[in-house]
Amino acid sequence: MNQNYIIPNQWSIIEEGFEAERVRSSESLFSLGNGAMGQRANFEENYTGETFQGSYIAGIYYPDKTRVGWWKNGYPEYFAKVLNAPNWIGIHVEINNEILDLATCKSIENYRRELNMKEGWYKRSFEAVMIDETRVKVESIRFLSLQIDELGAIRYSVTPLNREAKITFIPYIDAGIENEDTNWEEKFWEPIEILDDELCTSVTARTLKTRFEACTYMHNELAIDSIPINIDKTIHSKVDYIAHSYTHLVAVNSTFTLFKYGGYVTSLNHDRTTLREAAEKVVSIALEAGFDKLLAQQREAWDAIWQMADITIEGDVKAQQGIRFNIFQLNQTYLGKDDRLNIGPKGFTGEKYGGSTYWDTEAYCIPFYMATKDEKVARSLLKYRYNHLEKAIENAEKLGFTNGAALYPMVTMNGEECHNEWEITFEEIHRNGAISFAIFNYLRYTGDYSYIPEMGLEVMIGIARFWHQRASFSTFQNKYVILGVTGPNEYENNVNNNWYTNYIAQWCIQFAIEHIEKVKTGFPEDYSRIMGVTKLTENEIQQWIKVAENMYFPYSEKHGIFLQQDGFLDKPQITVSDLPKEQRPINQKWSWDRILRSPYIKQADVLQGFYFFEDHFSKDLLERHFDFYEPFTVHESSLSPCVHSIQAAILGRMEQAYTFYLRTSRLDLDDYNKEVHEGLHITSMAGTWMSIVEGFGGMRIKEDKMSFEPRIPMQWEAYSFKVNFRGVIVKLTVKHGKVKLLLEGNMPINVILNGEEITLHPNKELEC
Amino acid sequence: MNQNYIIPNQWSIIEEGFEAERVRSSESLFSLGNGAMGQRANFEENYTGETFQGSYIAGIYYPDKTRVGWWKNGYPEYFAKVLNAPNWIGIHVEINNEILDLATCKSIENYRRELNMKEGWYKRSFEAVMIDETRVKVESIRFLSLQIDELGAIRYSVTPLNREAKITFIPYIDAGIENEDTNWEEKFWEPIEILDDELCTSVTARTLKTRFEACTYMHNELAIDSIPINIDKTIHSKVDYIAHSYTHLVAVNSTFTLFKYGGYVTSLNHDRTTLREAAEKVVSIALEAGFDKLLAQQREAWDAIWQMADITIEGDVKAQQGIRFNIFQLNQTYLGKDDRLNIGPKGFTGEKYGGSTYWDTEAYCIPFYMATKDEKVARSLLKYRYNHLEKAIENAEKLGFTNGAALYPMVTMNGEECHNEWEITFEEIHRNGAISFAIFNYLRYTGDYSYIPEMGLEVMIGIARFWHQRASFSTFQNKYVILGVTGPNEYENNVNNNWYTNYIAQWCIQFAIEHIEKVKTGFPEDYSRIMGVTKLTENEIQQWIKVAENMYFPYSEKHGIFLQQDGFLDKPQITVSDLPKEQRPINQKWSWDRILRSPYIKQADVLQGFYFFEDHFSKDLLERHFDFYEPFTVHESSLSPCVHSIQAAILGRMEQAYTFYLRTSRLDLDDYNKEVHEGLHITSMAGTWMSIVEGFGGMRIKEDKMSFEPRIPMQWEAYSFKVNFRGVIVKLTVKHGKVKLLLEGNMPINVILNGEEITLHPNKELEC
């Protein structure tokens, strides 16, 4: 059974009633982020129950020791991991000297959390009865400012309900934090300096080894019934911790409020010597505006995002909540402002996957950012990889490749490989294909060719070189084979001739050759620069062609399908429907060997190839492959249901498409994979977006035009979305039987609707 | 180039001249052991150069945290690792207050090490010139007593050569040691008690978690020019350390000698409360005998071993030195006195492989111990696995097997799995086959059927059950397949249908069924007990038969050979001769994926099967497989050359057999695999023994008779060995053209020599 406690709502994520066993899950679901920092929905006040503390700063990581059974040549010495950052949200609260702690107080009533996605804030309220029978009402609202992305703000209020009470607020900063995933109780931050004056209280700390510096700061203000008051404070401090303590005797039904402004300024964005100064500046700006105005600005900033990115669904609140949750979290994670950053699979909501960049960005996230933001954002994501090309070449050299062959890391923070399982690090090489595919996708979508001569072609050449060298000739097959790989389906390791890998390898070579020619003709200066750098020869290209043209693809004549890999048919052909429920998810119930020798597929693999290269295959062929592979697919990767939803929609199987849509859009809200407590699946959220736009909306780029083939699930009355396409914005609305298209822009454009070309005129709704 | 500094000698391992870069290598090569404890050849005195300190106590281990990138279900929470034990050999030496340290003294001359294998002692001597120009001669001799296996003894002498000198001996015990392989600077011992009186100085310490207790003790005596003297001592002690300090002004050419008796008594063999008492007892016995008598006893004990185990080779000193080194080290490691112990791949010479038990014991070591010791020793090794049957069943259950299927661990100390790489732990399941094979081998060799009804059959049933469940039916092949395994050749992981694995799986089932029938008929009481325990049904046996009879074996019609695994022919068919020397050993030069997709074979795999089941295959077939696979084999496992040596001998390729023999017998002495500094390859040394006895001697058991087909390498004038066969001892001597057989025993027996049956009469040499 999936979890089912989130209350359906169009714009908010809501939890009602306190259940200790839901705390870790809700800490993930109610997370906040603003692209520069993030915060799990940990309580401000003390909590001695099960919790997973997480505060994160984008771009701040630590090179952890790699822990493996037996060392293998080529493993990275260290891998970057996201660090739990100093805690700026903490506020200890005492009621008549008793610590407020939801794990120990006498009772909790009217407990409620709300994550308001429309406006970008998170509120929690409850009534607690203390051991001494004092009943207090607590309300806390907080947000991470989109506008001032080094700033967060909290309004924390306590109201005694049955008697006057002595209430103490102890807001603090704590740099003595650990990582949840630290087996060895290591600390990663060393404190440098604590400073404290009327304007700003700060702890500056430095990460070990990477030596990032972060100044974590706070400024506190107090009010009684909304009227500011001054209260003398006591200061407690340790080497990595500072707290202010404010005590006040509060009358019954009177509300004592703490405003805490805080956050991080870091050496990523400031000179080390000016961190404190920068923090003071942020505090000054915050104080000038005040809490209410900052919150109003937050609403405006989110409103601007939703203007473009919102998808509406009528008649199905859960589906509506799901898609908005996905869009909200994607925007909380990455806004495209800083080309050193990327999109970690868990965003700012957990530590798993090290917070680093995976192929998810290229394979799943690029379309969302292309369609809902300025195309510069997608270009910035592509440039991230261009900037890492040299390290990708070094990475390939470590594995024995030569001559500028590039292997992009499976997981990275700064271009270096950050993962150390041989079957992934060394063998899950299809990731390289996604890097080229994203360039293709960007070009197709934006029409911006300039990226290719400027940067993309060098990347494409490095990748083509890798595939050329990685394939080997099989005299037995009289073909080129690619041995020893892990495909997108990570439930198979070290297989030979994974169809997806072989296919994308062939395509990468062909794609590179196509654009070498185009750049040669169209951009001779760039061409000669690139040839100078890469030292590519005609002879080498001929070698590439030999490999691409003679690539082997495993195929079953009997089934008329491409085989996921050599030997797939030797597996017991038992489908998921034969798998007892209590054995799922198999990745939590089965040993690894059992998973590997089963036919079960973690995520789209052959079908991933059909998704990327849709135009290469007929609908019949898609149907045959879908029908063969889907029944073996356990969808235990968050990246699986979205691809299946899109393909089911293409095949006109709307019920199935809808089921997969719910699974992808509510994956975390309903915790399909029993792991939401570890954090959210951020990158797959872009897949959810694709399920609607590409799946139901049938949006494609065909011959430089945008095309739609809209379909609507039975369960919905209507849906709508906007896409930003080459400087214009097109809005599609679908109600049963009717499709509306609206163009925002100045010039008419032609789009293709259900195969027919039509002209859209600016700001004039076209109904068909 | 292999290393080449060990001076050839019939009976000793000798090094001359000090080279700092050889220290770690020699520390391995000159190691001492007595089956109960072991000691790398670390210097007694201080040494600040590169060194790998290692003292080991048999059976004392620690459950270390398993370190893996990402956790996989089924991994052990902890794995046993051998522990570096407290140091009892240490003697700081000061010459005129200057610390004697070979890394810092002014010069070193006449440096010599000798490991005397005939008599079981290790001697080191040198002259050192100190910074103050004092020249001293140092001689140290030490041994670990075979007779009193808790006792070691050192005689350490210093003679000033050019002036009188104030000499200080500071013998100490140090329990504050770490493991070489400890990345995290963890300590594994906690000190409990230090006691010090005239008879005995001791540090008792306890291992963390496993809570073994070891009392490490010493007693020191002094002499000038062999005349005992008393010198007042100073005592230094810390919580885990105690030292005595003796200073004496020594005249030029006078010799100051320290006798240090020390070692361990442990809670494995004594009640915890009596450890100190036990140590005192050992010291008393030692003192009563004195150093010289102890050394004489050591000679006698080794003489008794050599009486039976020696192999002589005439005309080839290096070959002679090699085989004796192998026999010596095997006896230092395991003497068969304690059925809780087994033979770790590195014995007492290093930490790699955790000091635990591998399939090496069953596949390689059993024959040596059967032939050179009482058959009880081999039975004890078999019983070790019987005692672990329950844990092997639990281990299989963790991986999803049921109904008493047993999977023996890949690596173990106490029956629990101690390794955590999925491709090994979960997939290198052929190890299970070796456990059954060893029972077969024991039965064949000793004729002692009693082991089967008493213990062996239960093991065989658990193993047959495992294979039955582990195979799956391929509708594609219409056969049973075994997917996702790692064969003996660990340079292939997660392959399908490894021929060796499938073959031994089939054999294990057939072997079990054969003996279920025999026990049913011959031992009805045991039979009904076993059926009661195992709940085996006729129906289940029928299921086993179905799997065994329909097992799939990969085969190439074109080459007329069994394929190592599915898809082997897709690999680039490039032989080792095409591999540049600087890229070897590939396990140190190549990344793991590159190794995996290469055709290179770490060790005999298909050929291992041909070795085990020699009688199942014709010589022609062997030849074809040898010629196909050997050229791909890099022999980077110590277990590889011996099998190839035997098979080359069978094929009459004496030059090749000889080359492989040298490689196996001098693997460590000449450091073929560039890793001797990590310790010696103990288990493969039994393979070296097989190379001579089974390879050159052609010794086999055929229809309950011993048979010989002797061959002699060109390079040798003669060789001889003895084997203990069912209560009699047969000695074979081969000189060019002549074979002599000598029977030690009371009754005549028939043996087969080159296919002809002949009768041997007691103590009468037969020459052919």
HADDOCK unambig.tbl for C-alpha pairs under 7 A between the chains (distance, minus, plus):
assign (segid A and resid 67 and name CA) (segid B and resid 67 and name CA) 5.09 0.50 0.50
assign (segid A and resid 67 and name CA) (segid B and resid 68 and name CA) 5.17 0.50 0.50
assign (segid A and resid 67 and name CA) (segid B and resid 69 and name CA) 5.53 0.50 0.50
assign (segid A and resid 68 and name CA) (segid B and resid 67 and name CA) 5.21 0.50 0.50
assign (segid A and resid 68 and name CA) (segid B and resid 68 and name CA) 4.23 0.50 0.50
assign (segid A and resid 68 and name CA) (segid B and resid 69 and name CA) 5.60 0.50 0.50
assign (segid A and resid 69 and name CA) (segid B and resid 67 and name CA) 5.59 0.50 0.50
assign (segid A and resid 69 and name CA) (segid B and resid 68 and name CA) 5.61 0.50 0.50
assign (segid A and resid 69 and name CA) (segid B and resid 420 and name CA) 6.08 0.50 0.50
assign (segid A and resid 69 and name CA) (segid B and resid 421 and name CA) 6.25 0.50 0.50
assign (segid A and resid 72 and name CA) (segid B and resid 591 and name CA) 6.72 0.50 0.50
assign (segid A and resid 72 and name CA) (segid B and resid 592 and name CA) 6.22 0.50 0.50
assign (segid A and resid 73 and name CA) (segid B and resid 588 and name CA) 6.86 0.50 0.50
assign (segid A and resid 73 and name CA) (segid B and resid 590 and name CA) 6.29 0.50 0.50
assign (segid A and resid 73 and name CA) (segid B and resid 591 and name CA) 4.70 0.50 0.50
assign (segid A and resid 73 and name CA) (segid B and resid 592 and name CA) 6.44 0.50 0.50
assign (segid A and resid 74 and name CA) (segid B and resid 591 and name CA) 5.17 0.50 0.50
assign (segid A and resid 399 and name CA) (segid B and resid 590 and name CA) 6.95 0.50 0.50
assign (segid A and resid 399 and name CA) (segid B and resid 591 and name CA) 5.27 0.50 0.50
assign (segid A and resid 400 and name CA) (segid B and resid 590 and name CA) 6.95 0.50 0.50
assign (segid A and resid 420 and name CA) (segid B and resid 69 and name CA) 6.13 0.50 0.50
assign (segid A and resid 421 and name CA) (segid B and resid 69 and name CA) 6.30 0.50 0.50
assign (segid A and resid 422 and name CA) (segid B and resid 592 and name CA) 6.80 0.50 0.50
assign (segid A and resid 426 and name CA) (segid B and resid 593 and name CA) 5.89 0.50 0.50
assign (segid A and resid 427 and name CA) (segid B and resid 593 and name CA) 6.53 0.50 0.50
assign (segid A and resid 472 and name CA) (segid B and resid 572 and name CA) 6.69 0.50 0.50
assign (segid A and resid 473 and name CA) (segid B and resid 572 and name CA) 6.42 0.50 0.50
assign (segid A and resid 474 and name CA) (segid B and resid 570 and name CA) 4.85 0.50 0.50
assign (segid A and resid 474 and name CA) (segid B and resid 571 and name CA) 6.15 0.50 0.50
assign (segid A and resid 474 and name CA) (segid B and resid 572 and name CA) 6.12 0.50 0.50
assign (segid A and resid 475 and name CA) (segid B and resid 570 and name CA) 6.96 0.50 0.50
assign (segid A and resid 476 and name CA) (segid B and resid 569 and name CA) 6.03 0.50 0.50
assign (segid A and resid 476 and name CA) (segid B and resid 570 and name CA) 5.78 0.50 0.50
assign (segid A and resid 477 and name CA) (segid B and resid 570 and name CA) 6.93 0.50 0.50
assign (segid A and resid 483 and name CA) (segid B and resid 597 and name CA) 5.74 0.50 0.50
assign (segid A and resid 484 and name CA) (segid B and resid 593 and name CA) 6.71 0.50 0.50
assign (segid A and resid 484 and name CA) (segid B and resid 596 and name CA) 6.70 0.50 0.50
assign (segid A and resid 484 and name CA) (segid B and resid 597 and name CA) 5.63 0.50 0.50
assign (segid A and resid 494 and name CA) (segid B and resid 494 and name CA) 6.62 0.50 0.50
assign (segid A and resid 569 and name CA) (segid B and resid 476 and name CA) 6.04 0.50 0.50
assign (segid A and resid 570 and name CA) (segid B and resid 474 and name CA) 4.88 0.50 0.50
assign (segid A and resid 570 and name CA) (segid B and resid 476 and name CA) 5.80 0.50 0.50
assign (segid A and resid 570 and name CA) (segid B and resid 477 and name CA) 6.95 0.50 0.50
assign (segid A and resid 571 and name CA) (segid B and resid 474 and name CA) 6.18 0.50 0.50
assign (segid A and resid 572 and name CA) (segid B and resid 472 and name CA) 6.72 0.50 0.50
assign (segid A and resid 572 and name CA) (segid B and resid 473 and name CA) 6.47 0.50 0.50
assign (segid A and resid 572 and name CA) (segid B and resid 474 and name CA) 6.14 0.50 0.50
assign (segid A and resid 588 and name CA) (segid B and resid 73 and name CA) 6.89 0.50 0.50
assign (segid A and resid 590 and name CA) (segid B and resid 73 and name CA) 6.31 0.50 0.50
assign (segid A and resid 590 and name CA) (segid B and resid 399 and name CA) 6.98 0.50 0.50
assign (segid A and resid 590 and name CA) (segid B and resid 400 and name CA) 6.99 0.50 0.50
assign (segid A and resid 591 and name CA) (segid B and resid 72 and name CA) 6.72 0.50 0.50
assign (segid A and resid 591 and name CA) (segid B and resid 73 and name CA) 4.70 0.50 0.50
assign (segid A and resid 591 and name CA) (segid B and resid 74 and name CA) 5.18 0.50 0.50
assign (segid A and resid 591 and name CA) (segid B and resid 399 and name CA) 5.30 0.50 0.50
assign (segid A and resid 592 and name CA) (segid B and resid 72 and name CA) 6.23 0.50 0.50
assign (segid A and resid 592 and name CA) (segid B and resid 73 and name CA) 6.44 0.50 0.50
assign (segid A and resid 592 and name CA) (segid B and resid 422 and name CA) 6.80 0.50 0.50
assign (segid A and resid 593 and name CA) (segid B and resid 426 and name CA) 5.90 0.50 0.50
assign (segid A and resid 593 and name CA) (segid B and resid 427 and name CA) 6.53 0.50 0.50
assign (segid A and resid 593 and name CA) (segid B and resid 484 and name CA) 6.72 0.50 0.50
assign (segid A and resid 596 and name CA) (segid B and resid 484 and name CA) 6.72 0.50 0.50
assign (segid A and resid 597 and name CA) (segid B and resid 483 and name CA) 5.76 0.50 0.50
assign (segid A and resid 597 and name CA) (segid B and resid 484 and name CA) 5.63 0.50 0.50
